[in-house]
C-alpha cells in the first residue's frame, strides 16, 4: 500500500528520495514525508498531507541537507490523513526514525506498555510503536540493527520497515515480516537504495536483492549485509532486473488510465510473444513449474484473486473448463484463505495478481501450498512475491501499470489464463491438434480486435456525456460477459464514484429489477453469442420499466438500435475471447464519466494500487 524509498551514498538524499516516491505514489497518496540525516547527525523531517506534490512544492529549492534519507507515501490504516500521522515517525528523543508499510496488530498493548514506560506518542498510528520499541532496545547498548531486530520480534502483523538513527548517520536498516509488501535493495556505485517497488530504482541501478519474509538488511553506501530476524547471517547475491520500461510517463495522454487503455493491443501482444506459436500450434510456458506428470494428475483448478484480478479469474475459470477440460471454480483470495479449502496435490491453484504483492492473494497462495496444492501465479511483476511463492508463474507482459484502476492488466491476465488453459488442455489430450490450432488462431487476432474496439472511443464519450450525472448504474452480462459486467461496474465506481453493480443478467429479475426506473442506466453486454437472445429479453424487461439501456453490441447488429437508447459497437470476436473486446468500451466509459465529473482519475480517493494490508 504505502511506498517506501531510502538512500545512502555520496549525493544529497532528499531529491533522490522524492523522485523515487513520485514513482511510487500510486501505492498511497493520503500524505507523504521524508527524513534526511547529515553526517553530523542533524535530522530534518518534512511531512505534508495529500499528494506528494504538496510536500515537494513546500521543499522546492530548500531540500533538507544530508546524504542519508528515507521517504514514504501513505495509505492510511490507523489514524486519519493528517500531518502528525504522516510517516516518518520518531521516538520520544527524536533519534530513531521509522517508515512502515503494513499493520502492527498488537499496537494497542504495545502503546500502553510504552506510554507506561514514559514514551511520548505524537500520532494515532500503529507505526509509532516501532521507533519507541527500537529506542528502548538502544538504551541497553545495542546498535540500530540489533535494536530493530529485537523490536520487530515484539510485533504481530505485517511490517516492511525502513529505519535510521541520528547516532548512526550512514546506516539504513530495513526488514520485512509477514508479507507486508516488498522490500528491494538496489546496488549503485558508492551508493545504495531501498524501495518497496522497483520503479523507485529506475535510472539508478538494475542490480537488486529482494528481501524474503523474515529478512533484515543493514545498508551503508558501500553495500549491504543480510540476516534473518532470528539473527542467522545470510548471503544474498544481487540479481539484474529489467527496468527498461519502468521509468514511464503519460506521453501524449492526460492520464495514465487513458494511456494504459490505449496500450492494450500491445500489452496483449507482448503477453503472447514467445508463449504462443501459431504454425505449428504450440504454447510455451517455461516458467510454469509443472511437469507433464503433475499436469496429468490434476483433478481441478481454483482460480483466485482480488478486484479486477478476481474478475479476470472468473473468465479464466471458463477457459479452464472449456479449453483444459478441468473442473474449475473461483474465489476471492481473501475468502479462500480462511475457508479451509479442500484441496490436495491434484488441485491447481492459480493466483491472479498483477502486482504480485496483494497480501490476501499471497496468503491464499501460502495456504494452498500448506495444503499440498500446486500453485501458479498469473502476474505482471517480475521479482514480486507471488512469483516466488508459487511453483511457477505465467507472466502477463503488460509493462508497469500506474493508474490505480487496472485496465491493461485485466486483459493481460485473461490472455495469460487463456494461454495456460490451452497449454494444460494440450498436455492433457483435451485440446487436440486441430482444436488447439483454432484456439491459437483465435488468439492471434486479438491485438487487432482490441485495436478495433478502441475505435469506439468517440461513441463511448458521447454516451458518457449523456449519462455522467447519473448516480447509479447497472451492468449486465451472461456467460463470459458476466465477469466483464462485474469489471465494468468496478471500473465505474473506482474512478467516477458512481454507484454501480455488475450482475449475471439472469439474476436481474431476482432482485435488481426493483431498482430499475428512468434514472437508472443499464449497460447490457449483448454481443452475438449463445446468450444473445436471453440478453434481448433482459433489455426488453429493462425497457418495460423505463430503464435506459446502453447496449454493447456486435458491429453490424441492426436490432439493438431499436431496443436500446445507446449502442456502442465492438468487433465480432470468438466467444471465449470476446471479454477482451467488450471490456474496452466499459473501461473508456468509466474514464470519460470520471473525467466529466472532474474526478482524480489516476489516483481515486481511498484507493491504492497495491493492497498489502488485510
Ligand atoms: O495487484 P493485484 O492484481 O493483486 O490487485 C488486485 C486488486 O487490488 C486490484 O485489481 C484493484 O481491484 C484495482 N484497483 C482494480 O482496478
Boltz pocket constraint, residues with backbone or C-beta under 6 A from the ligand:
constraints:
  - pocket:
      binder: B
      contacts: [[A, 306], [A, 307], [A, 308], [A, 309], [A, 310], [A, 352], [A, 353], [A, 354], [A, 355], [A, 356], [A, 357], [A, 358], [A, 361], [A, 404], [A, 405], [A, 406], [A, 407], [A, 494], [A, 607], [A, 608], [A, 609], [A, 610], [A, 611]]
      max_distance: 6.0
